[in-house]
Amino acid sequence: MKLSNVYSFALAGEYALNQKWDLVGEAFTTTDAHAKATLGGVVSQEIAGAETVGMLGARYHISPAVTFALGITYDNNNALLFRPGVTYKF
């Protein structure tokens, strides 16, 4: 089975609203590994398909050492995910 090369592209940014709040965003896409002309309709679950994901979120700095975050992602499979997080700097 012959497969195509996979290429990935990402773009991310963050914007500090003030000393406590940051806005963040990211877009990620990857190309399809399927060589459609040679697969003959048989596709393994281990072969990557094309995917596009977008994320918007915010971070709140409780102190210089502690930050809370929430990101919301949505992808081309209509999956909506809420991704909370805590960062603690030692």
Gaussian input, Z-matrix of N, CA and C with variables (Angstrom, degrees):
# hf/3-21g

backbone

0 1
 N
 C     1     B1
 C     2     B2     1     A1
 N     3     B3     2     A2     1     D1
 C     4     B4     3     A3     2     D2
 C     5     B5     4     A4     3     D3
 N     6     B6     5     A5     4     D4
 C     7     B7     6     A6     5     D5
 C     8     B8     7     A7     6     D6
 N     9     B9     8     A8     7     D7
 C    10    B10     9     A9     8     D8
 C    11    B11    10    A10     9     D9
 N    12    B12    11    A11    10    D10
 C    13    B13    12    A12    11    D11
 C    14    B14    13    A13    12    D12
 N    15    B15    14    A14    13    D13
 C    16    B16    15    A15    14    D14
 C    17    B17    16    A16    15    D15
 N    18    B18    17    A17    16    D16
 C    19    B19    18    A18    17    D17
 C    20    B20    19    A19    18    D18
 N    21    B21    20    A20    19    D19
 C    22    B22    21    A21    20    D20
 C    23    B23    22    A22    21    D21
 N    24    B24    23    A23    22    D22
 C    25    B25    24    A24    23    D23
 C    26    B26    25    A25    24    D24
 N    27    B27    26    A26    25    D25
 C    28    B28    27    A27    26    D26
 C    29    B29    28    A28    27    D27
 N    30    B30    29    A29    28    D28
 C    31    B31    30    A30    29    D29
 C    32    B32    31    A31    30    D30
 N    33    B33    32    A32    31    D31
 C    34    B34    33    A33    32    D32
 C    35    B35    34    A34    33    D33
 N    36    B36    35    A35    34    D34
 C    37    B37    36    A36    35    D35
 C    38    B38    37    A37    36    D36
 N    39    B39    38    A38    37    D37
 C    40    B40    39    A39    38    D38
 C    41    B41    40    A40    39    D39
 N    42    B42    41    A41    40    D40
 C    43    B43    42    A42    41    D41
 C    44    B44    43    A43    42    D42
 N    45    B45    44    A44    43    D43
 C    46    B46    45    A45    44    D44
 C    47    B47    46    A46    45    D45
 N    48    B48    47    A47    46    D46
 C    49    B49    48    A48    47    D47
 C    50    B50    49    A49    48    D48
 N    51    B51    50    A50    49    D49
 C    52    B52    51    A51    50    D50
 C    53    B53    52    A52    51    D51
 N    54    B54    53    A53    52    D52
 C    55    B55    54    A54    53    D53
 C    56    B56    55    A55    54    D54
 N    57    B57    56    A56    55    D55
 C    58    B58    57    A57    56    D56
 C    59    B59    58    A58    57    D57
 N    60    B60    59    A59    58    D58
 C    61    B61    60    A60    59    D59
 C    62    B62    61    A61    60    D60
 N    63    B63    62    A62    61    D61
 C    64    B64    63    A63    62    D62
 C    65    B65    64    A64    63    D63
 N    66    B66    65    A65    64    D64
 C    67    B67    66    A66    65    D65
 C    68    B68    67    A67    66    D66
 N    69    B69    68    A68    67    D67
 C    70    B70    69    A69    68    D68
 C    71    B71    70    A70    69    D69
 N    72    B72    71    A71    70    D70
 C    73    B73    72    A72    71    D71
 C    74    B74    73    A73    72    D72
 N    75    B75    74    A74    73    D73
 C    76    B76    75    A75    74    D74
 C    77    B77    76    A76    75    D75
 N    78    B78    77    A77    76    D76
 C    79    B79    78    A78    77    D77
 C    80    B80    79    A79    78    D78
 N    81    B81    80    A80    79    D79
 C    82    B82    81    A81    80    D80
 C    83    B83    82    A82    81    D81
 N    84    B84    83    A83    82    D82
 C    85    B85    84    A84    83    D83
 C    86    B86    85    A85    84    D84
 N    87    B87    86    A86    85    D85
 C    88    B88    87    A87    86    D86
 C    89    B89    88    A88    87    D87
 N    90    B90    89    A89    88    D88
 C    91    B91    90    A90    89    D89
 C    92    B92    91    A91    90    D90
 N    93    B93    92    A92    91    D91
 C    94    B94    93    A93    92    D92
 C    95    B95    94    A94    93    D93
 N    96    B96    95    A95    94    D94
 C    97    B97    96    A96    95    D95
 C    98    B98    97    A97    96    D96
 N    99    B99    98    A98    97    D97
 C   100   B100    99    A99    98    D98
 C   101   B101   100   A100    99    D99
 N   102   B102   101   A101   100   D100
 C   103   B103   102   A102   101   D101
 C   104   B104   103   A103   102   D102
 N   105   B105   104   A104   103   D103
 C   106   B106   105   A105   104   D104
 C   107   B107   106   A106   105   D105
 N   108   B108   107   A107   106   D106
 C   109   B109   108   A108   107   D107
 C   110   B110   109   A109   108   D108
 N   111   B111   110   A110   109   D109
 C   112   B112   111   A111   110   D110
 C   113   B113   112   A112   111   D111
 N   114   B114   113   A113   112   D112
 C   115   B115   114   A114   113   D113
 C   116   B116   115   A115   114   D114
 N   117   B117   116   A116   115   D115
 C   118   B118   117   A117   116   D116
 C   119   B119   118   A118   117   D117
 N   120   B120   119   A119   118   D118
 C   121   B121   120   A120   119   D119
 C   122   B122   121   A121   120   D120
 N   123   B123   122   A122   121   D121
 C   124   B124   123   A123   122   D122
 C   125   B125   124   A124   123   D123
 N   126   B126   125   A125   124   D124
 C   127   B127   126   A126   125   D125
 C   128   B128   127   A127   126   D126
 N   129   B129   128   A128   127   D127
 C   130   B130   129   A129   128   D128
 C   131   B131   130   A130   129   D129
 N   132   B132   131   A131   130   D130
 C   133   B133   132   A132   131   D131
 C   134   B134   133   A133   132   D132
 N   135   B135   134   A134   133   D133
 C   136   B136   135   A135   134   D134
 C   137   B137   136   A136   135   D135
 N   138   B138   137   A137   136   D136
 C   139   B139   138   A138   137   D137
 C   140   B140   139   A139   138   D138
 N   141   B141   140   A140   139   D139
 C   142   B142   141   A141   140   D140
 C   143   B143   142   A142   141   D141
 N   144   B144   143   A143   142   D142
 C   145   B145   144   A144   143   D143
 C   146   B146   145   A145   144   D144
 N   147   B147   146   A146   145   D145
 C   148   B148   147   A147   146   D146
 C   149   B149   148   A148   147   D147
 N   150   B150   149   A149   148   D148
 C   151   B151   150   A150   149   D149
 C   152   B152   151   A151   150   D150
 N   153   B153   152   A152   151   D151
 C   154   B154   153   A153   152   D152
 C   155   B155   154   A154   153   D153
 N   156   B156   155   A155   154   D154
 C   157   B157   156   A156   155   D155
 C   158   B158   157   A157   156   D156
 N   159   B159   158   A158   157   D157
 C   160   B160   159   A159   158   D158
 C   161   B161   160   A160   159   D159
 N   162   B162   161   A161   160   D160
 C   163   B163   162   A162   161   D161
 C   164   B164   163   A163   162   D162
 N   165   B165   164   A164   163   D163
 C   166   B166   165   A165   164   D164
 C   167   B167   166   A166   165   D165
 N   168   B168   167   A167   166   D166
 C   169   B169   168   A168   167   D167
 C   170   B170   169   A169   168   D168
 N   171   B171   170   A170   169   D169
 C   172   B172   171   A171   170   D170
 C   173   B173   172   A172   171   D171
 N   174   B174   173   A173   172   D172
 C   175   B175   174   A174   173   D173
 C   176   B176   175   A175   174   D174
 N   177   B177   176   A176   175   D175
 C   178   B178   177   A177   176   D176
 C   179   B179   178   A178   177   D177
 N   180   B180   179   A179   178   D178
 C   181   B181   180   A180   179   D179
 C   182   B182   181   A181   180   D180
 N   183   B183   182   A182   181   D181
 C   184   B184   183   A183   182   D182
 C   185   B185   184   A184   183   D183
 N   186   B186   185   A185   184   D184
 C   187   B187   186   A186   185   D185
 C   188   B188   187   A187   186   D186
 N   189   B189   188   A188   187   D187
 C   190   B190   189   A189   188   D188
 C   191   B191   190   A190   189   D189
 N   192   B192   191   A191   190   D190
 C   193   B193   192   A192   191   D191
 C   194   B194   193   A193   192   D192
 N   195   B195   194   A194   193   D193
 C   196   B196   195   A195   194   D194
 C   197   B197   196   A196   195   D195
 N   198   B198   197   A197   196   D196
 C   199   B199   198   A198   197   D197
 C   200   B200   199   A199   198   D198
 N   201   B201   200   A200   199   D199
 C   202   B202   201   A201   200   D200
 C   203   B203   202   A202   201   D201
 N   204   B204   203   A203   202   D202
 C   205   B205   204   A204   203   D203
 C   206   B206   205   A205   204   D204
 N   207   B207   206   A206   205   D205
 C   208   B208   207   A207   206   D206
 C   209   B209   208   A208   207   D207
 N   210   B210   209   A209   208   D208
 C   211   B211   210   A210   209   D209
 C   212   B212   211   A211   210   D210
 N   213   B213   212   A212   211   D211
 C   214   B214   213   A213   212   D212
 C   215   B215   214   A214   213   D213
 N   216   B216   215   A215   214   D214
 C   217   B217   216   A216   215   D215
 C   218   B218   217   A217   216   D216
 N   219   B219   218   A218   217   D217
 C   220   B220   219   A219   218   D218
 C   221   B221   220   A220   219   D219
 N   222   B222   221   A221   220   D220
 C   223   B223   222   A222   221   D221
 C   224   B224   223   A223   222   D222
 N   225   B225   224   A224   223   D223
 C   226   B226   225   A225   224   D224
 C   227   B227   226   A226   225   D225
 N   228   B228   227   A227   226   D226
 C   229   B229   228   A228   227   D227
 C   230   B230   229   A229   228   D228
 N   231   B231   230   A230   229   D229
 C   232   B232   231   A231   230   D230
 C   233   B233   232   A232   231   D231
 N   234   B234   233   A233   232   D232
 C   235   B235   234   A234   233   D233
 C   236   B236   235   A235   234   D234
 N   237   B237   236   A236   235   D235
 C   238   B238   237   A237   236   D236
 C   239   B239   238   A238   237   D237
 N   240   B240   239   A239   238   D238
 C   241   B241   240   A240   239   D239
 C   242   B242   241   A241   240   D240
 N   243   B243   242   A242   241   D241
 C   244   B244   243   A243   242   D242
 C   245   B245   244   A244   243   D243
 N   246   B246   245   A245   244   D244
 C   247   B247   246   A246   245   D245
 C   248   B248   247   A247   246   D246
 N   249   B249   248   A248   247   D247
 C   250   B250   249   A249   248   D248
 C   251   B251   250   A250   249   D249
 N   252   B252   251   A251   250   D250
 C   253   B253   252   A252   251   D251
 C   254   B254   253   A253   252   D252
 N   255   B255   254   A254   253   D253
 C   256   B256   255   A255   254   D254
 C   257   B257   256   A256   255   D255
 N   258   B258   257   A257   256   D256
 C   259   B259   258   A258   257   D257
 C   260   B260   259   A259   258   D258
 N   261   B261   260   A260   259   D259
 C   262   B262   261   A261   260   D260
 C   263   B263   262   A262   261   D261
 N   264   B264   263   A263   262   D262
 C   265   B265   264   A264   263   D263
 C   266   B266   265   A265   264   D264
 N   267   B267   266   A266   265   D265
 C   268   B268   267   A267   266   D266
 C   269   B269   268   A268   267   D267

   B1=1.4317
   B2=1.5229
   B3=1.2969
   B4=1.4574
   B5=1.5243
   B6=1.3375
   B7=1.4537
   B8=1.5136
   B9=1.3150
   B10=1.4654
   B11=1.5192
   B12=1.3283
   B13=1.4559
   B14=1.5231
   B15=1.3187
   B16=1.4590
   B17=1.5218
   B18=1.3276
   B19=1.4616
   B20=1.5130
   B21=1.3243
   B22=1.4594
   B23=1.5171
   B24=1.3311
   B25=1.4555
   B26=1.5235
   B27=1.3280
   B28=1.4660
   B29=1.5183
   B30=1.3162
   B31=1.4613
   B32=1.5197
   B33=1.3331
   B34=1.4579
   B35=1.5149
   B36=1.3191
   B37=1.4550
   B38=1.5123
   B39=1.3063
   B40=1.4585
   B41=1.5188
   B42=1.3184
   B43=1.4630
   B44=1.5218
   B45=1.3216
   B46=1.4639
   B47=1.5281
   B48=1.3298
   B49=1.4703
   B50=1.5193
   B51=1.3252
   B52=1.4618
   B53=1.5272
   B54=1.3299
   B55=1.4610
   B56=1.5204
   B57=1.3276
   B58=1.4630
   B59=1.5300
   B60=1.3288
   B61=1.4670
   B62=1.5215
   B63=1.3337
   B64=1.4661
   B65=1.5257
   B66=1.3229
   B67=1.4542
   B68=1.5177
   B69=1.3308
   B70=1.4586
   B71=1.5210
   B72=1.3071
   B73=1.4567
   B74=1.5155
   B75=1.3280
   B76=1.4608
   B77=1.5240
   B78=1.3181
   B79=1.4653
   B80=1.5176
   B81=1.3250
   B82=1.4551
   B83=1.5235
   B84=1.3096
   B85=1.4593
   B86=1.5250
   B87=1.3027
   B88=1.4587
   B89=1.5227
   B90=1.3098
   B91=1.4570
   B92=1.5239
   B93=1.2916
   B94=1.4576
   B95=1.5332
   B96=1.3327
   B97=1.4679
   B98=1.5219
   B99=1.3102
   B100=1.4637
   B101=1.5269
   B102=1.3013
   B103=1.4610
   B104=1.5309
   B105=1.3146
   B106=1.4540
   B107=1.5252
   B108=1.3062
   B109=1.4599
   B110=1.5299
   B111=1.3430
   B112=1.4669
   B113=1.5257
   B114=1.3496
   B115=1.4527
   B116=1.5241
   B117=1.3022
   B118=1.4490
   B119=1.5202
   B120=1.3304
   B121=1.4554
   B122=1.5133
   B123=1.3287
   B124=1.4572
   B125=1.5272
   B126=1.3337
   B127=1.4609
   B128=1.5232
   B129=1.3062
   B130=1.4574
   B131=1.5248
   B132=1.3261
   B133=1.4650
   B134=1.5267
   B135=1.3316
   B136=1.4541
   B137=1.5265
   B138=1.3249
   B139=1.4575
   B140=1.5227
   B141=1.3195
   B142=1.4603
   B143=1.5195
   B144=1.3150
   B145=1.4511
   B146=1.5179
   B147=1.3119
   B148=1.4611
   B149=1.5217
   B150=1.3283
   B151=1.4544
   B152=1.5196
   B153=1.3201
   B154=1.4545
   B155=1.5177
   B156=1.3428
   B157=1.4549
   B158=1.5229
   B159=1.3298
   B160=1.4601
   B161=1.5217
   B162=1.3296
   B163=1.4585
   B164=1.5209
   B165=1.3234
   B166=1.4611
   B167=1.5168
   B168=1.3316
   B169=1.4474
   B170=1.5123
   B171=1.3201
   B172=1.4579
   B173=1.5209
   B174=1.3293
   B175=1.4657
   B176=1.5256
   B177=1.3113
   B178=1.4639
   B179=1.5241
   B180=1.3305
   B181=1.4648
   B182=1.5329
   B183=1.3305
   B184=1.4688
   B185=1.5291
   B186=1.3297
   B187=1.4608
   B188=1.5250
   B189=1.3237
   B190=1.4658
   B191=1.5302
   B192=1.3422
   B193=1.4649
   B194=1.5298
   B195=1.3420
   B196=1.4646
   B197=1.5277
   B198=1.3408
   B199=1.4659
   B200=1.5232
   B201=1.3354
   B202=1.4619
   B203=1.5188
   B204=1.3344
   B205=1.4632
   B206=1.5241
   B207=1.3264
   B208=1.4520
   B209=1.5150
   B210=1.3245
   B211=1.4562
   B212=1.5145
   B213=1.3155
   B214=1.4586
   B215=1.5223
   B216=1.3402
   B217=1.4552
   B218=1.5228
   B219=1.3236
   B220=1.4595
   B221=1.5203
   B222=1.3522
   B223=1.4580
   B224=1.5212
   B225=1.3273
   B226=1.4642
   B227=1.5296
   B228=1.3262
   B229=1.4682
   B230=1.5214
   B231=1.3296
   B232=1.4675
   B233=1.5268
   B234=1.3205
   B235=1.4639
   B236=1.5273
   B237=1.3120
   B238=1.4538
   B239=1.5182
   B240=1.3326
   B241=1.4636
   B242=1.5246
   B243=1.3255
   B244=1.4575
   B245=1.5135
   B246=1.3292
   B247=1.4629
   B248=1.5362
   B249=1.3354
   B250=1.4688
   B251=1.5257
   B252=1.3148
   B253=1.4491
   B254=1.5103
   B255=1.3136
   B256=1.4691
   B257=1.5198
   B258=1.3203
   B259=1.4640
   B260=1.5282
   B261=1.3245
   B262=1.4582
   B263=1.5298
   B264=1.3178
   B265=1.4697
   B266=1.5236
   B267=1.3301
   B268=1.4717
   B269=1.4980
   A1=108.79
   A2=117.69
   A3=122.11
   A4=109.66
   A5=116.17
   A6=121.80
   A7=110.61
   A8=115.40
   A9=121.96
   A10=109.71
   A11=116.82
   A12=121.22
   A13=109.02
   A14=116.09
   A15=121.96
   A16=108.07
   A17=116.11
   A18=122.20
   A19=108.30
   A20=115.90
   A21=121.38
   A22=109.71
   A23=115.21
   A24=122.02
   A25=108.18
   A26=116.59
   A27=120.35
   A28=109.52
   A29=114.05
   A30=121.91
   A31=106.81
   A32=117.01
   A33=120.78
   A34=109.68
   A35=114.66
   A36=119.56
   A37=110.73
   A38=114.26
   A39=119.68
   A40=108.37
   A41=114.96
   A42=121.00
   A43=108.17
   A44=116.83
   A45=122.10
   A46=108.64
   A47=116.68
   A48=120.86
   A49=111.04
   A50=115.77
   A51=123.47
   A52=107.52
   A53=118.28
   A54=119.90
   A55=113.08
   A56=118.61
   A57=121.70
   A58=113.52
   A59=118.80
   A60=122.81
   A61=113.39
   A62=116.09
   A63=123.77
   A64=107.91
   A65=116.34
   A66=121.81
   A67=107.64
   A68=117.49
   A69=121.35
   A70=109.73
   A71=115.73
   A72=121.13
   A73=110.36
   A74=115.70
   A75=120.46
   A76=109.25
   A77=115.32
   A78=121.90
   A79=107.29
   A80=116.73
   A81=122.48
   A82=108.55
   A83=116.56
   A84=120.33
   A85=109.62
   A86=115.74
   A87=121.86
   A88=108.30
   A89=115.90
   A90=120.10
   A91=110.91
   A92=115.19
   A93=124.16
   A94=110.68
   A95=117.43
   A96=121.50
   A97=111.79
   A98=116.83
   A99=120.48
   A100=111.16
   A101=115.88
   A102=121.01
   A103=105.09
   A104=116.55
   A105=122.29
   A106=114.39
   A107=116.34
   A108=118.99
   A109=112.34
   A110=117.10
   A111=119.11
   A112=113.95
   A113=118.91
   A114=120.13
   A115=112.84
   A116=118.23
   A117=120.26
   A118=113.36
   A119=117.47
   A120=121.19
   A121=115.01
   A122=119.66
   A123=121.95
   A124=108.71
   A125=116.57
   A126=121.03
   A127=109.14
   A128=117.40
   A129=122.60
   A130=109.58
   A131=117.27
   A132=121.70
   A133=111.92
   A134=117.25
   A135=121.12
   A136=113.00
   A137=117.73
   A138=121.53
   A139=108.93
   A140=116.14
   A141=121.08
   A142=111.99
   A143=114.95
   A144=121.93
   A145=109.31
   A146=116.88
   A147=120.82
   A148=109.29
   A149=116.03
   A150=120.70
   A151=109.57
   A152=115.76
   A153=122.39
   A154=107.89
   A155=116.30
   A156=121.97
   A157=108.81
   A158=116.40
   A159=122.07
   A160=109.50
   A161=116.68
   A162=121.06
   A163=109.42
   A164=115.65
   A165=122.75
   A166=107.16
   A167=116.35
   A168=118.15
   A169=112.75
   A170=114.45
   A171=121.99
   A172=109.14
   A173=114.38
   A174=121.52
   A175=108.48
   A176=115.78
   A177=121.53
   A178=108.48
   A179=116.48
   A180=122.72
   A181=109.12
   A182=115.72
   A183=121.43
   A184=109.71
   A185=115.13
   A186=123.02
   A187=106.32
   A188=118.55
   A189=118.91
   A190=113.43
   A191=117.55
   A192=120.46
   A193=113.75
   A194=118.64
   A195=121.05
   A196=110.46
   A197=114.85
   A198=121.56
   A199=109.48
   A200=115.24
   A201=121.19
   A202=108.43
   A203=116.62
   A204=120.65
   A205=110.21
   A206=115.60
   A207=121.70
   A208=107.76
   A209=115.35
   A210=121.59
   A211=109.59
   A212=117.05
   A213=122.40
   A214=106.73
   A215=116.49
   A216=120.84
   A217=110.42
   A218=114.35
   A219=122.08
   A220=106.90
   A221=117.11
   A222=118.86
   A223=111.96
   A224=115.15
   A225=121.40
   A226=112.96
   A227=118.38
   A228=122.35
   A229=111.29
   A230=116.65
   A231=124.62
   A232=112.91
   A233=117.47
   A234=121.57
   A235=109.19
   A236=116.12
   A237=123.08
   A238=107.38
   A239=117.32
   A240=121.94
   A241=110.19
   A242=115.95
   A243=122.65
   A244=106.50
   A245=116.36
   A246=121.18
   A247=109.99
   A248=116.65
   A249=119.30
   A250=110.70
   A251=116.12
   A252=119.52
   A253=112.57
   A254=115.26
   A255=123.08
   A256=106.84
   A257=115.93
   A258=121.23
   A259=108.45
   A260=115.17
   A261=121.00
   A262=107.75
   A263=116.20
   A264=121.00
   A265=109.36
   A266=115.46
   A267=120.62
   A268=110.11
   D1=124.54
   D2=179.66
   D3=-94.25
   D4=135.55
   D5=179.86
   D6=-118.95
   D7=156.31
   D8=176.67
   D9=-87.30
   D10=157.28
   D11=172.94
   D12=-66.41
   D13=150.24
   D14=177.70
   D15=-107.36
   D16=131.92
   D17=177.73
   D18=-120.29
   D19=139.32
   D20=-179.93
   D21=-122.01
   D22=144.21
   D23=179.18
   D24=-136.29
   D25=139.60
   D26=179.39
   D27=-142.54
   D28=148.29
   D29=176.20
   D30=-139.58
   D31=128.51
   D32=-178.52
   D33=-137.23
   D34=155.38
   D35=177.77
   D36=-154.65
   D37=157.90
   D38=174.47
   D39=-142.37
   D40=147.27
   D41=-177.50
   D42=-134.89
   D43=123.09
   D44=179.13
   D45=-83.65
   D46=112.02
   D47=177.06
   D48=-71.07
   D49=-42.44
   D50=176.38
   D51=-160.36
   D52=-163.17
   D53=-177.64
   D54=-70.47
   D55=-19.04
   D56=-176.31
   D57=-101.72
   D58=-33.09
   D59=-171.06
   D60=-116.06
   D61=136.40
   D62=172.04
   D63=-125.04
   D64=142.53
   D65=169.22
   D66=-103.46
   D67=139.89
   D68=-179.08
   D69=-132.97
   D70=153.24
   D71=177.22
   D72=-154.58
   D73=154.13
   D74=179.98
   D75=-154.72
   D76=143.66
   D77=172.10
   D78=-129.02
   D79=136.21
   D80=-176.59
   D81=-138.66
   D82=135.60
   D83=175.34
   D84=-140.49
   D85=149.54
   D86=176.59
   D87=-136.18
   D88=146.20
   D89=-178.72
   D90=-82.32
   D91=167.36
   D92=-177.71
   D93=-79.30
   D94=137.44
   D95=176.80
   D96=-89.34
   D97=-12.98
   D98=-176.77
   D99=-69.76
   D100=128.05
   D101=171.10
   D102=-93.61
   D103=85.91
   D104=-169.64
   D105=-53.80
   D106=-32.81
   D107=-177.07
   D108=-71.58
   D109=-23.45
   D110=-174.78
   D111=-109.38
   D112=-5.77
   D113=-176.35
   D114=-78.45
   D115=-25.28
   D116=179.33
   D117=62.61
   D118=29.40
   D119=177.74
   D120=84.69
   D121=-5.46
   D122=179.83
   D123=-98.80
   D124=122.08
   D125=-177.52
   D126=-128.15
   D127=127.74
   D128=176.54
   D129=-81.58
   D130=146.28
   D131=176.76
   D132=-66.66
   D133=-17.16
   D134=-177.67
   D135=-87.47
   D136=-4.94
   D137=-179.41
   D138=-93.00
   D139=127.14
   D140=-176.33
   D141=-71.30
   D142=138.95
   D143=172.19
   D144=-103.51
   D145=171.79
   D146=178.64
   D147=-65.41
   D148=144.33
   D149=179.85
   D150=-146.05
   D151=141.47
   D152=174.65
   D153=-132.57
   D154=129.73
   D155=-177.45
   D156=-132.86
   D157=137.59
   D158=174.09
   D159=-122.22
   D160=145.72
   D161=179.58
   D162=-137.25
   D163=135.80
   D164=170.39
   D165=-126.28
   D166=143.01
   D167=-178.12
   D168=-164.56
   D169=-178.65
   D170=179.75
   D171=-144.33
   D172=153.94
   D173=174.76
   D174=-125.97
   D175=140.46
   D176=176.66
   D177=-121.51
   D178=120.90
   D179=-178.06
   D180=-89.32
   D181=105.34
   D182=177.68
   D183=-67.90
   D184=-42.81
   D185=179.32
   D186=-153.30
   D187=175.61
   D188=177.05
   D189=-59.69
   D190=-20.44
   D191=-176.95
   D192=-102.55
   D193=-17.21
   D194=-173.56
   D195=-125.89
   D196=129.28
   D197=178.87
   D198=-134.73
   D199=132.64
   D200=172.32
   D201=-101.12
   D202=145.28
   D203=-178.22
   D204=-139.65
   D205=152.30
   D206=171.96
   D207=-143.72
   D208=123.94
   D209=175.66
   D210=-119.99
   D211=142.52
   D212=177.14
   D213=-118.75
   D214=121.15
   D215=-179.13
   D216=-112.21
   D217=150.04
   D218=176.74
   D219=-140.22
   D220=137.17
   D221=-177.94
   D222=-128.15
   D223=178.11
   D224=-176.01
   D225=-70.30
   D226=-6.27
   D227=173.66
   D228=-96.58
   D229=12.16
   D230=-178.80
   D231=63.65
   D232=26.65
   D233=176.24
   D234=-85.80
   D235=127.89
   D236=177.46
   D237=-113.08
   D238=119.80
   D239=-176.34
   D240=-123.92
   D241=139.27
   D242=173.91
   D243=-106.07
   D244=124.63
   D245=-173.83
   D246=-121.94
   D247=91.74
   D248=176.22
   D249=-81.69
   D250=157.05
   D251=178.38
   D252=-158.60
   D253=158.00
   D254=175.87
   D255=-131.89
   D256=132.34
   D257=175.04
   D258=-115.55
   D259=130.24
   D260=176.27
   D261=-124.53
   D262=119.49
   D263=177.98
   D264=-93.27
   D265=124.10
   D266=179.79
   D267=-79.39

